[in-house]
Amino acid sequence: MGNNECPQVEVCNEKFKVANHRIDDLENKTDEINNINNVLVELKLLTKLQREDGVKRDKAVEDMNKTQFEISNTLKTLADNLNKTDGNVDKLDKKVDKLGEKVDTFSDKDKVSLLDFFKKLLYVGAGGAITLGVTKLFS
């Protein structure tokens, strides 16, 4: 029996070709599944990173809100203090005005001139010197 011993050689060869073709299809499908699995792994990783980033962002927003609240309270306190200071300045200004009015009510005769002051000082000094001289003279 030679090459043609098996009458089904052509059938076997055809089945072998079909099997190889199916194996090629399965390898292609396996590659596609592997690619899909790789994409799913990347998507899982991206989802995890997005969750972590969301948690960090939420924490940062919470901290920022706390800081903004503290700044608002500080600004309110500063505004209150500024209003109190303005009130105190107004009161002081009124007192200064009243004092100015009192100074303005002095008449010219109530005011002591510098020349009169020195004259009186000279008279007192001269009177003291005379008194001291007389006291020494009679002692």
C-alpha positions as a Markdown table, in Angstrom:
| # | Residue | x | y | z |
|---|---|---|---|---|
| 1 | Met | 0.0 | 0.0 | 0.0 |
| 2 | Gly | 1.4 | 3.3 | -1.0 |
| 3 | Asn | 0.4 | 6.8 | -0.6 |
| 4 | Asn | -3.1 | 6.0 | -1.4 |
| 5 | Glu | -3.6 | 3.3 | 1.2 |
| 6 | Cys | -6.0 | 5.2 | 3.3 |
| 7 | Pro | -9.1 | 6.2 | 1.3 |
| 8 | Gln | -9.9 | 8.9 | 3.8 |
| 9 | Val | -6.6 | 10.8 | 3.5 |
| 10 | Glu | -8.3 | 13.7 | 1.8 |
| 11 | Val | -11.0 | 13.7 | 4.5 |
| 12 | Cys | -8.3 | 13.6 | 7.2 |
| 13 | Asn | -6.4 | 16.4 | 5.5 |
| 14 | Glu | -9.6 | 18.4 | 5.3 |
| 15 | Lys | -10.4 | 17.8 | 8.9 |
| 16 | Phe | -6.8 | 18.8 | 9.8 |
| 17 | Lys | -7.2 | 22.1 | 7.8 |
| 18 | Val | -10.5 | 22.8 | 9.5 |
| 19 | Ala | -9.0 | 22.1 | 13.0 |
| 20 | Asn | -6.1 | 24.4 | 12.2 |
| 21 | His | -8.5 | 27.1 | 11.1 |
| 22 | Arg | -10.5 | 26.7 | 14.3 |
| 23 | Ile | -7.3 | 26.9 | 16.3 |
| 24 | Asp | -6.3 | 30.1 | 14.6 |
| 25 | Asp | -9.8 | 31.5 | 15.4 |
| 26 | Leu | -9.5 | 30.4 | 19.0 |
| 27 | Glu | -6.0 | 32.1 | 19.2 |
| 28 | Asn | -7.5 | 35.3 | 17.8 |
| 29 | Lys | -10.4 | 35.1 | 20.3 |
| 30 | Thr | -7.9 | 34.5 | 23.1 |
| 31 | Asp | -5.9 | 37.5 | 22.1 |
| 32 | Glu | -9.1 | 39.6 | 22.0 |
| 33 | Ile | -10.1 | 38.3 | 25.5 |
| 34 | Asn | -6.6 | 39.1 | 26.8 |
| 35 | Asn | -6.8 | 42.6 | 25.4 |
| 36 | Ile | -10.3 | 43.1 | 27.0 |
| 37 | Asn | -8.8 | 41.8 | 30.3 |
| 38 | Asn | -5.9 | 44.3 | 30.0 |
| 39 | Val | -8.4 | 47.1 | 29.4 |
| 40 | Leu | -10.5 | 46.0 | 32.4 |
| 41 | Val | -7.4 | 46.0 | 34.6 |
| 42 | Glu | -6.6 | 49.5 | 33.5 |
| 43 | Leu | -10.2 | 50.6 | 34.1 |
| 44 | Lys | -10.0 | 49.1 | 37.6 |
| 45 | Leu | -6.8 | 51.0 | 38.3 |
| 46 | Leu | -8.2 | 54.3 | 36.9 |
| 47 | Thr | -11.4 | 53.8 | 39.0 |
| 48 | Lys | -9.3 | 53.2 | 42.1 |
| 49 | Leu | -7.1 | 56.3 | 41.4 |
| 50 | Gln | -10.2 | 58.4 | 40.8 |
| 51 | Arg | -11.7 | 57.3 | 44.2 |
| 52 | Glu | -8.4 | 58.1 | 45.9 |
| 53 | Asp | -8.3 | 61.5 | 44.2 |
| 54 | Gly | -11.9 | 62.2 | 45.1 |
| 55 | Val | -11.2 | 61.5 | 48.8 |
| 56 | Lys | -8.2 | 63.8 | 48.7 |
| 57 | Arg | -10.2 | 66.5 | 46.9 |
| 58 | Asp | -13.0 | 66.2 | 49.5 |
| 59 | Lys | -10.5 | 66.5 | 52.3 |
| 60 | Ala | -9.0 | 69.6 | 50.7 |
| 61 | Val | -12.4 | 71.2 | 50.2 |
| 62 | Glu | -13.3 | 70.4 | 53.8 |
| 63 | Asp | -10.1 | 72.0 | 55.0 |
| 64 | Met | -10.7 | 75.0 | 52.7 |
| 65 | Asn | -14.2 | 75.4 | 54.1 |
| 66 | Lys | -12.8 | 75.4 | 57.7 |
| 67 | Thr | -10.2 | 77.9 | 56.8 |
| 68 | Gln | -12.7 | 80.1 | 55.1 |
| 69 | Phe | -15.0 | 79.9 | 58.2 |
| 70 | Glu | -12.1 | 81.0 | 60.4 |
| 71 | Ile | -11.2 | 83.9 | 58.1 |
| 72 | Ser | -14.8 | 85.0 | 58.1 |
| 73 | Asn | -14.9 | 85.0 | 61.9 |
| 74 | Thr | -11.6 | 86.9 | 62.1 |
| 75 | Leu | -12.9 | 89.5 | 59.6 |
| 76 | Lys | -16.1 | 89.9 | 61.7 |
| 77 | Thr | -14.1 | 90.4 | 64.9 |
| 78 | Leu | -11.9 | 92.9 | 63.1 |
| 79 | Ala | -14.9 | 94.8 | 61.8 |
| 80 | Asp | -16.5 | 94.9 | 65.3 |
| 81 | Asn | -13.2 | 96.2 | 66.8 |
| 82 | Leu | -12.9 | 98.8 | 64.0 |
| 83 | Asn | -16.5 | 99.9 | 64.8 |
| 84 | Lys | -15.7 | 100.2 | 68.5 |
| 85 | Thr | -12.5 | 102.1 | 67.7 |
| 86 | Asp | -14.5 | 104.5 | 65.4 |
| 87 | Gly | -17.0 | 105.0 | 68.3 |
| 88 | Asn | -14.2 | 105.8 | 70.7 |
| 89 | Val | -12.6 | 108.2 | 68.3 |
| 90 | Asp | -15.9 | 110.0 | 67.9 |
| 91 | Lys | -16.3 | 110.3 | 71.7 |
| 92 | Leu | -12.7 | 111.6 | 72.0 |
| 93 | Asp | -13.3 | 114.0 | 69.2 |
| 94 | Lys | -16.4 | 115.4 | 71.0 |
| 95 | Lys | -14.4 | 115.7 | 74.2 |
| 96 | Val | -11.6 | 117.6 | 72.4 |
| 97 | Asp | -14.2 | 119.9 | 70.8 |
| 98 | Lys | -15.7 | 120.6 | 74.3 |
| 99 | Leu | -12.2 | 121.4 | 75.6 |
| 100 | Gly | -11.6 | 123.7 | 72.7 |
| 101 | Glu | -14.9 | 125.5 | 73.4 |
| 102 | Lys | -13.8 | 125.9 | 77.0 |
| 103 | Val | -10.4 | 127.3 | 75.9 |
| 104 | Asp | -12.2 | 129.7 | 73.5 |
| 105 | Thr | -14.4 | 131.0 | 76.3 |
| 106 | Phe | -11.5 | 132.5 | 78.2 |
| 107 | Ser | -11.4 | 136.2 | 77.8 |
| 108 | Asp | -8.3 | 138.2 | 77.0 |
| 109 | Lys | -8.1 | 139.4 | 80.6 |
| 110 | Asp | -8.1 | 135.7 | 81.7 |
| 111 | Lys | -5.1 | 135.0 | 79.6 |
| 112 | Val | -1.6 | 135.7 | 81.1 |
| 113 | Ser | 0.8 | 137.2 | 78.6 |
| 114 | Leu | 4.4 | 136.2 | 78.8 |
| 115 | Leu | 5.5 | 139.8 | 79.4 |
| 116 | Asp | 3.1 | 140.2 | 82.4 |
| 117 | Phe | 4.4 | 136.9 | 83.7 |
| 118 | Phe | 8.1 | 138.1 | 83.6 |
| 119 | Lys | 7.1 | 141.5 | 85.1 |
| 120 | Lys | 5.5 | 139.7 | 88.0 |
| 121 | Leu | 8.4 | 137.4 | 88.4 |
| 122 | Leu | 10.8 | 140.4 | 88.4 |
| 123 | Tyr | 8.7 | 142.1 | 91.1 |
| 124 | Val | 8.6 | 139.0 | 93.3 |
| 125 | Gly | 12.4 | 138.5 | 92.8 |
| 126 | Ala | 13.1 | 142.2 | 93.6 |
| 127 | Gly | 10.8 | 142.1 | 96.6 |
| 128 | Gly | 12.5 | 138.9 | 97.8 |
| 129 | Ala | 15.9 | 140.5 | 97.4 |
| 130 | Ile | 14.9 | 143.6 | 99.3 |
| 131 | Thr | 13.4 | 141.5 | 102.1 |
| 132 | Leu | 16.5 | 139.5 | 102.3 |
| 133 | Gly | 18.7 | 142.6 | 102.2 |
| 134 | Val | 16.7 | 144.2 | 105.0 |
| 135 | Thr | 16.7 | 141.1 | 107.0 |
| 136 | Lys | 20.5 | 140.8 | 106.8 |
| 137 | Leu | 20.9 | 144.5 | 107.5 |
| 138 | Phe | 19.0 | 144.3 | 110.8 |
| 139 | Ser | 20.2 | 141.1 | 111.9 |
